[in-house]
Amino acid sequence: MTEATLIDTDTRPTIRFERRLPASLERAWRAVTDPEEMRSWFPSAVVGERKVGASLAFPFDENVADAFEGEVLEWEPMKVFAFTWNGDELRIELTPEGDATILVFTHRVAHLAVAARNGSGWQMCLANLDAHLGGSRADTEWRDVYGEYLDRMGPPLGTPSREWSLTWERWHHVSPARMWQCLTDPKELEAWMACGSVEVDLRLGGIVRFFGEPNPEVGVIVALEPERRIAYTWGETLAIVDWQIEPADHGISYRLTKHGMPEERAAGWSAGWHSFLLQLDMYAAAGQLVVDEHEPRIAAYRALLT
């Protein structure tokens, strides 16, 4: 089985893979534990002593600013290597099967909102591991399977908070300062929203303008707390876009509420903001725009709001 399944363990979602590796137990164990061999498939270096309680560091390539930290949780040679990874838990378990080895790889994530992104990424990482051990190389990329993971693992729809208002709650490993930049810097907004030009006069009463000409959505900033909250009106309606950021363990939780949507536009707007949130999540994680088409979700939001 190459695709992940999603299971619950102690109320936290866990992504689980099971694969048959084309290598002996000894060879597979080196590939999943040796620092040099792990670089062929793991998304970062894995630096540190292999023993329970030892600290680990996970430096990424130079073009990725984040540097994760962790700790070895389990170390049983030829069987289990488990460790924390920026607060999440990764577990690698090997079992011999003839001249091959069965791998069970699990990732216990902080929030369901990141399951699809991580699941599609790990599928490609494990494909690279298989190829490193002599198997065939994957003929797809993570982008090719990301949509399927979104369909199977979420993130969930927004939650109605009152009539014609919805709230989406998400989690991310970036800092409050980085998310604030994504939400307020015009160039960052243009990059992940893919909606044309954006203007932001970042002060109470300042004007925000989205989508450029000829039909921009223009609003006024009505709440502003640096790195914590920004809210602004949306177009000629009474709707308000309200972003809130809260520091969390190993990252942030953030919330978007769209207040007071017009009834006739609520389902389409909700589907659109759902797609924007997916694009923001991937952009903040990897600096890449993965455009999400919102139209297929309109029916689900129409049912949710009626």
C-alpha positions in Angstrom: 0.0 0.0 0.0 1.6 3.3 -1.1 -1.1 5.7 0.1 -1.6 6.8 3.7 -4.5 6.0 5.9 -5.7 8.4 8.6 -6.3 7.0 12.1 -6.9 8.6 15.5 -4.5 8.0 18.4 -5.2 9.7 21.7 -7.4 12.3 20.0 -4.6 13.4 17.6 -4.8 12.4 13.9 -2.1 10.1 12.7 -1.0 9.4 9.1 0.0 5.8 8.6 1.9 4.2 5.7 2.7 0.5 5.2 5.2 -0.4 2.4 7.2 -3.5 1.4 10.8 -2.4 0.9 12.9 -4.3 -1.6 15.8 -4.9 0.8 16.9 -7.0 3.7 16.2 -5.9 7.2 19.8 -4.9 7.8 19.9 -2.9 4.6 16.5 -1.2 5.2 17.5 -0.3 8.8 20.6 1.5 7.6 18.5 3.5 5.1 16.0 4.7 7.7 18.5 5.5 10.5 21.9 6.4 9.1 22.2 10.2 8.7 23.8 10.1 5.3 21.4 7.5 3.9 18.3 9.4 5.3 19.3 12.4 3.2 18.2 10.4 0.1 14.6 10.4 1.2 13.9 12.4 4.4 12.9 16.1 3.8 15.7 17.4 6.0 19.0 16.2 7.6 18.5 14.2 10.9 21.4 15.2 13.2 22.0 13.7 16.6 22.8 10.6 18.5 20.6 7.6 18.1 19.5 6.8 21.6 16.4 7.4 23.7 16.3 10.9 25.1 18.9 12.3 22.7 18.2 15.6 21.1 17.8 15.8 17.3 18.1 18.7 14.9 16.5 18.8 11.4 18.2 21.5 9.3 16.6 21.9 5.9 18.1 23.1 2.7 19.3 26.7 2.5 16.2 27.9 0.8 14.0 26.8 3.7 14.2 29.1 6.8 12.6 26.7 9.3 14.8 24.5 11.4 13.0 21.8 13.4 14.1 20.2 16.7 13.2 16.9 18.3 14.1 14.1 20.6 14.5 10.3 20.2 11.5 8.5 21.8 12.3 4.9 20.9 15.5 3.2 19.6 15.4 -0.5 19.2 18.0 -1.6 16.6 16.6 -3.4 13.6 13.0 -2.7 14.8 12.0 0.8 15.8 13.2 4.4 15.4 10.8 7.0 16.8 11.3 10.7 17.5 9.6 14.0 17.8 9.7 16.4 14.9 8.8 19.9 15.8 6.3 18.6 18.3 4.8 15.9 16.0 5.8 12.3 16.4 7.3 10.1 13.7 7.7 6.4 14.1 9.5 4.0 11.8 9.0 0.3 12.4 10.6 -2.5 10.4 9.7 -6.2 10.2 11.5 -8.8 8.0 9.5 -10.6 5.4 11.7 -13.1 3.4 14.3 -11.1 1.5 12.2 -7.9 1.8 11.2 -5.7 4.8 7.8 -4.3 5.8 7.9 -0.7 6.8 5.2 0.9 8.9 5.7 4.7 9.0 3.4 6.9 11.1 3.2 10.6 11.6 1.1 11.9 14.6 0.3 15.4 13.5 -0.7 18.5 15.6 -3.9 19.2 13.7 -6.1 17.6 11.1 -5.6 20.7 8.9 -2.1 19.6 8.0 -2.8 15.9 7.4 -3.3 16.1 3.6 -0.2 18.3 3.0 2.0 16.0 5.1 0.4 12.8 3.7 1.1 13.8 0.1 4.6 14.8 1.0 5.5 11.6 2.9 4.1 9.5 0.0 6.8 11.0 -2.2 9.5 10.7 0.5 8.8 7.1 0.9 8.8 6.5 -2.8 12.3 8.0 -2.8 13.2 5.6 0.0 12.0 2.7 -2.1 14.0 3.9 -5.1 17.1 4.4 -2.9 16.8 0.7 -2.0 16.6 -0.4 -5.6 12.8 -0.2 -6.3 11.3 1.7 -9.2 11.2 5.5 -9.1 7.9 7.2 -8.6 6.3 8.5 -11.8 4.3 11.2 -9.9 5.1 14.2 -7.7 3.4 15.3 -4.5 1.3 17.8 -6.4 -0.2 14.9 -8.4 -1.6 13.2 -5.2 -2.2 16.3 -3.1 -5.8 16.7 -4.3 -6.6 13.1 -3.5 -5.3 13.6 0.0 -7.5 16.7 0.4 -10.5 14.7 -0.6 -9.7 11.9 1.9 -8.2 13.9 4.9 -9.6 17.3 4.9 -9.1 19.9 6.3 -12.8 20.2 7.4 -15.3 22.7 6.2 -15.8 25.9 8.2 -18.0 26.0 11.3 -21.2 28.2 11.2 -20.8 30.6 14.1 -24.0 32.5 13.5 -26.4 33.3 10.6 -24.3 33.6 7.4 -21.0 33.6 9.3 -18.4 30.8 9.2 -15.2 30.2 11.1 -12.2 28.1 9.9 -9.6 27.0 12.4 -6.2 26.0 11.3 -2.7 25.2 12.6 0.8 25.9 11.2 4.4 25.5 12.2 5.4 29.0 11.2 5.8 31.9 13.7 3.2 34.6 14.3 5.4 37.1 12.6 5.6 34.9 9.4 1.8 34.4 9.3 1.3 38.1 9.9 3.5 38.9 7.0 1.4 36.5 4.8 -1.8 38.2 5.9 -0.8 41.8 5.6 2.0 42.3 3.1 0.5 43.0 -0.4 3.2 41.0 -2.2 2.7 38.0 0.0 -1.1 38.2 -0.4 -0.8 38.4 -4.1 1.5 35.3 -4.1 -0.8 33.0 -2.2 -4.2 34.3 -3.1 -3.4 34.5 -6.8 -6.1 37.1 -7.2 -4.3 39.9 -9.0 -3.0 43.1 -7.3 -3.5 43.8 -3.6 -3.2 47.1 -1.7 -3.1 47.4 2.1 -2.9 50.6 4.1 -1.9 48.9 7.4 -3.6 51.1 10.0 -7.0 51.4 11.6 -9.3 52.9 9.0 -6.8 52.1 6.3 -8.1 50.9 2.9 -7.6 47.3 1.6 -8.1 46.5 -2.1 -8.2 43.0 -3.6 -8.4 41.7 -7.2 -7.3 44.8 -9.0 -9.3 46.4 -11.7 -12.0 46.5 -13.1 -14.0 45.0 -10.1 -11.9 45.2 -6.9 -13.2 44.3 -3.5 -12.5 47.3 -1.4 -12.7 47.4 2.4 -11.7 49.3 5.5 -9.5 47.9 8.4 -11.7 47.9 11.5 -9.5 45.9 13.9 -5.7 45.7 14.1 -3.4 44.1 16.6 0.1 43.4 15.1 0.8 39.7 14.8 -2.5 38.9 16.5 -5.5 40.2 14.6 -6.6 42.1 11.4 -10.2 42.5 10.4 -11.6 44.5 7.5 -14.9 45.0 5.7 -15.4 43.3 2.4 -16.7 45.2 -0.6 -20.1 46.9 -0.5 -21.7 44.3 1.7 -21.7 44.3 5.5 -19.4 41.3 5.5 -16.2 41.4 7.6 -13.0 39.3 7.1 -11.5 38.6 10.5 -8.1 36.9 10.9 -6.8 36.0 14.4 -3.4 34.4 15.3 -2.5 32.7 18.5 0.9 31.3 19.5 0.8 27.6 20.0 3.3 24.8 20.9 5.8 24.6 18.0 3.8 27.0 15.8 0.5 28.9 15.8 -3.2 28.3 15.6 -5.0 30.8 13.4 -8.6 31.5 12.7 -10.5 33.1 9.9 -14.1 34.2 10.4 -16.2 35.6 7.6 -19.0 37.6 9.3 -22.3 38.6 7.7 -22.1 37.1 4.2 -25.0 37.9 1.9 -27.3 34.8 1.7 -27.2 34.6 -2.0 -23.4 34.6 -2.1 -22.5 32.8 1.1 -21.9 29.3 -0.3 -19.6 30.6 -3.1 -17.7 32.9 -0.9 -17.3 30.2 1.7 -15.9 27.7 -0.9 -13.6 30.5 -2.1 -12.2 31.2 1.3 -11.8 27.5 1.9 -9.6 27.3 -1.2 -7.7 30.5 -0.1 -6.9 28.8 3.2 -5.5 25.7 1.4 -3.3 28.0 -0.7 -2.1 29.9 2.3 -1.2 26.7 4.1 1.0 25.4 1.3 2.5 28.8 0.6 3.5 29.3 4.3 4.9 25.8 4.4 6.8 25.7 1.2 6.7 29.0 -0.5 4.7 27.5 -3.4 1.4 28.4 -4.9 -0.9 25.4 -5.4 -4.1 26.8 -6.8 -7.3 25.1 -5.4 -10.5 25.3 -7.5 -13.3 26.3 -5.2 -16.3 25.4 -7.4 -16.5 21.7 -6.4 -16.9 22.7 -2.8 -19.9 25.1 -3.3 -22.5 22.3 -3.0 -21.0 21.2 0.4 -21.1 24.7 1.7 -24.6 25.3 0.4 -25.7 22.2 2.4 -23.8 23.3 5.5 -25.4 26.8 5.5 -29.0 25.7 4.9 
